[in-house]
């Protein structure tokens, strides 16, 4: 008998490309039908068939407090009572900007946008406008949204699909995008040796979290900082995943390296559609209406999204032990997965940074795009199916992260480890 999820998917493919509104929601790479989610609370999600799942996706990261946190929910309800959108300035936008600038030392000014893709696109434009240069260096396997210039050897769903570039992107749009090898400073230096005076910026995920999870090698981020400073280029940290996930000052605080520009995503809206980019005052003042770099958005700084984000960020700020506890939970949980993998004797690698983690089905250490691509996606598909059957909801693709939240209890994590032991 067909489940309601299966029935909905049959309808969805008639009207939505692939039946999903984002490729990372597709279950094609794991050979299954997407589960259609009806509601979520804490660490659990519930699909339209009434099945309950222990969730390790967390809406791809922003649910760091767990789903439907009471304080966030109440803030959203209150904001909705005042109106959903005004297309005009609001006090909450100012409060959000002040809060972000107070938490992230490298940011003097910030501009709200509507997604991580938009944040990156805008930050790259600002970098080009500020430096007067055109070329951008990115890293193979790092995903920075779906704007044309960034879809060059990208990560996330593009890796799973086996499509390193996208149709519909004119060659001219990527002519100034240079690709380097993550964790390989020599590959970056080689590009600067060739055309350093033409490079506006280096953009990097400080933790590669869209080719699974790939931590930066010791000295890698500082090396990027030094190269950019030496050549007068800007360093952009794409913290759509790591921002307010690893700590209040994101990966920059976690690793002790500051960027010139930083991008954020849905975590600053507690999961609602929102993004932001910010940095040094002299760079941000090149942005319209002050400067000549044009960027606009009718829904930017949406009052409901700002209310949700303010509630979440203030809760994170006001708990001085929050990140210590969450990162310790991550160290323990992923450490146990690594122990299980070692005892199994199977070719499994476990990478993690704080509450971010990934299980790779490969024999080699995963340190960059090329080594991530050695992972056996068929083995991951079998692992995913086994975990889903036991009520564990993981990313339906090898090259995505697992996210822990404050809502995951020790008992729930212990159950997940038992499931992993049966599934690897």
N, C-alpha and C positions, 0 to 999 in steps of 0.2 A: 504494500500500500504506500502511495506517495505521501511524503511528509509535506507539511505546509511550506517549509523552506524550499523544498524541491518544486512545489507548485508555483511559488512566488518567483523562483528563478526562471522557470519556463516562461512566465509572463514577462519578466524583466528583460530577457534577451530579445524580446520583440521590440522593445522601446528604448533600451539603454545599451550602448555598445558593450558587448560581452556580459551584459546583465548587471554590471557594477559601475559605480560612478568614480572609481579609482582602481587602477590595475592591482594594487596591493590587497584589495578586498577579494580578488578572484581566487578561487580554489583550484584553478586549472593545473598549476604546477604540482599540486599534491593529489590530483586525480579525483577530487571530490566536488560536491556542490556547496556553495557558500551557505553558511548559517545566517538567517535573517534575525537580527537581534531586536527584541521588543523592549527590554528595560535592563538596567544595571544598578547595582547597589554595592558599595564597598568594594570587595575584591571579586565579586561575582557578576556574571551576565546571564541573561535568560533569553532563549530564542522563542520564536513564534510557536514552536511545538511544545513549549513548556520545559525544555531541557535546561539544566543549570550547568554553568561552566565556571571553573576557577580561572580567572582571566589574567594572562601575562602579557597582554598587548596594551591595555590601558589607553585605548584610543590613540595608539602610537606614541605614548609617552606623557601626555599632559595630566593624566589622572594620578598624580603623585600622592594625593591624599586618599585615593580611592574614588570610585564612582559616586556621584550624587551626594557629595559631602553636605551635611545640613547647613553649615554656614554659607557655603557657595550657593546652595539652592535658595536659601532665604534672600540672599542679596540679589539673585536674578529675579525672583518673584517681585521684590520691592521695586527693582528697576523697571520691570515690565509695567507695573502699575502707573509709572510716570510717562510711558511711551516707549516704542520700540526703536525708533530712529528719527533723527531730526535733520540731518544734513547740515548741522551747525555745531559750533563749539560748545563743549559741556565741561563742567567742573571736574568730572571724573577723568577726563583726558589729562588734565593738568596733574591731578593726583597720581595717575599712573606714571606719567613722565617723571614726576618728582621722585616717585618710589624707585623706579628703575635706575635713575641716575644716582640715587643714594646708595643703591645696593651694588652696582657694578662700577668700580673705580675708573675704568677706561672710558666711561660714557658721560659726557657733559650735556649732550642733547640727544633727543630721541624723536623719531617720527613713527606714528602708528600706521599700519597698513592692514590688509585683510588675510594674509597667508604668509607662510614661510617662503614660497616661491616669489611672491611680490616683494618681500623684504630683501631677498638676495638680489633680484633684478634691480631694485632701487639702490642698494648699497654699491653694486658694481657700477651703476651709472654715476653715482656720486663720486666714487673713486676715480673714474675716468675724467669727470668734470673737474675735480680738484687737482689732479696731477697733469692734466692736459695730454695724457697718454692713452693708448687704445688697447694694448694687449693685457690679457688676464691669464694667470697661471692657476690651474686647478689640478686635482689629483685623480688619477684613474680609480674608479670605484666609489668616489665621494659623490653623493647626490645633493644637488643644490636647487631642487625644484625643476619645473618643466619649461622655464623660459629658454628661448632658442639657443642662446650662447652657452648655456650650461649643460645642454644635452650632448656632451662629448665624453664617451667612455664613463658614463654615469653609473651610479649604484642603484639600490632599492629595486623596484619592480623592473627596471630596465635590465638589470643583471639577470633576473629570473627569466625574463622573456628571451634572453639571448640576443637582444638588440642593443648594441653599444651606442648607436645613434638613432635619431628619429626621422622618419619620413616627414616631409613638410617643412623641414628646416633648411633654408637656402644656404649654400656653401659660404656665402658672404657673411652670414650671421655668426659662423664659428671660425672664420679666418683668423681672428685675433685671440682665439682661445687656445692656450698651450697646455698640454697635458704632461704632468710629472708623475713619478712613482711615489706613492705614500710611504713614509718612513725612509726615504732615500734622499738625503740632502744633496748628494752629488748630482742627481737628476735635475734638481731645482737649480743648482749652481750652473749647470751646463746651459740651461735656458737663459739665465742671466748673462752668461758669458757671450751668448749669441746676440741678445737684444735687450740687455738690462735697462737701457735708457728709454725703451719703448713700453716697459711693463708698468701698468698702472697699479696692479695689485696681485697679491697671492691670496686665493680664497681656499680655506681648508675646513673640514670638519675636525675639530681638535681631537675628537675620538671618532674614528671612522665607524659610523653607526648605520650605514646603509649598504654595507657589504658584509652583513653580519655585525659583529662588533670587533673592531681592530684598534687596540690601544696605540697611542703614539710611543715610539721608541724613545728611550732616554735621550734628551738633547734635541729631538727632532723639532719640537715647537719653538724652542729657544733659537735653534738654528735658522728657522724661517724668519723669526723676529730680527735676527742679526742681519740676514741677507736683505730683507726689505728696508731696514734702516740704512744699510750701506748704499743701496741704490736709489733711495728716495721713493720707493714704492710703498703702498699701503698693505698692511696685513689685515685681512678680513677673516674673522672667526665666524663660521656658520654654526651658531649655537641653537639652532632650531630643536635639536635633540638634547644637547647637554646643558643649555641655559636653564638655570633654576632646577636642574635635575641632579647635578653633581654637588652643587652647593649654591648659596645665595649669589655668589659671583661667578657661578658656572665653571666651565673648564678653565677659564682664565685664573680664577682663584685656586682651583684644584691643582693645576700644574704650575702656577706662578709665572705665567707669561701673558702680557697684555696685548690686545689687538688695537688697531686704529679704528676699525669699524666692526660692529657685531650685529648679527641678525638673530631674531627670536621668532618663535612660532606659537602654536596653540597653547603652550603651557601658561603664557601670560594672560590667557583668557579662560583658564581652567577647562580647556577643551573646546571652547567656542571658537568660531572662525576669526582668527586675529593673528597678526604678526607685527613686528617692529624692527627697525634698524636704527642704530645710534652709534655715536663715537665722539671724537674730539670736536670741540666747538667750531674750530676753524674749518673743519671738513663739512660738518652739518650745515653751516651757514652758507654753503654753496647751493643748498636746496631751496627751491621756490617756496614761498614768495620772497625770500630774502636774497637768494642767489639765482644763478642761471640754469641750474639743473632742475628740470621740470619733473615733478611727480605729484600725483593727486589721487584722491579716492573718496567718492561720495560716502561710503560706509566706514571709512577709516575712523577708528576711535569710537565705534558703535557703543552707545551708553550701556546696553545690556552686557555686552562682552567685557567692557571695562569694569562693570560691577562684579562680574564673576571673577575676573582676573585679580582685582584688588583684594577681594575676600581671600582668595587662595594665597597670593603672595604675602599678605599680611600675616596669615597663619604660619607660613613658612618662616617669615622674619621673626615672629614673636616666640618661636620655640628654639632656643639656642642649641638644643641637642638633636634637633630633627635630623639633620644630615648625617651627623655622627651615627645615630641609630640606624638610619636607612642604609648607609654605606656599609656599616658593620653587618647588617642583615644580608646585604648583597655578597659581601666577602664570604660569609658562612655558607650561604645557599649555593653559590657557584663553586665554592671550594668542595662542597659535598658532591656536586655533579661531577666535578673533575675526578674525585676519588672513585665514584661509581664507574666512570668511563675507564679509569686505569684498571680497576678490578675486572672489568668486562673483557679486557684484552682486545677490544675492537678498536679500529682506527677512528677515534673520536678526539676532537680537540675542544677545549672550553676556553673562551676568552671572556673577560669581563672587566669593567671599570665601575666601581661603586655598585649601583642598583641596575646597571645595564649589563646584559650578558648575551652570549650566543653559543650554541652547540653546533660545531662543524663536524661533518662526517668525512674526515680526511686524515691521512697519516702525517702530513707536514704541518709545522707551525704556521698559523695564519697571521701574516704581518702586512699584507698589501692585497691589491686587487688580484694579481696573478695567483697568489697562494689561496685566496678565498675561492677562486674559481675551480680549484682542485676538489672542492667538496662534492660529495656524491649526492645529488639532489633526489635521486630515487630512494636512497636510504633515508633521507630526511622526510620524504613523503610517507614512507612506512612508519617512521617514528611519529610524525604528526598525526597520522590516522589512529595509531594506537593510543596516543595521549588524548585525542579528542574523544575517543570511545570511553575513556576513563574520566571524562568530564574536565579535561585540562585544555584551555583555549590558548593556543600559541599562534604566532604569525604563520599564515599559510604559504610560507616561502622560506627557503634556507637563508637568504641574505637579508634578514631583518633581525632586529634586536628583541630580547625579552626585557620587560620592564617590571620591576618590583614597585610596590606602593606601601605606604604606611598602613594600609588596610589589610595587607597579607599577614595573617597570624602565623605563629610558629607551628601550630597544628596543621594549618593549610600547607605550609611549605614542606612539612614532614610528609604529608600525603603526596604532594607533587613529586618529592624525591622517590617515594615508593613506586609511583607511576613511571618515572624516568628509568628506574632500575629494571622494570619489566619491558620497557620500550626500546632502549638503546640496542 
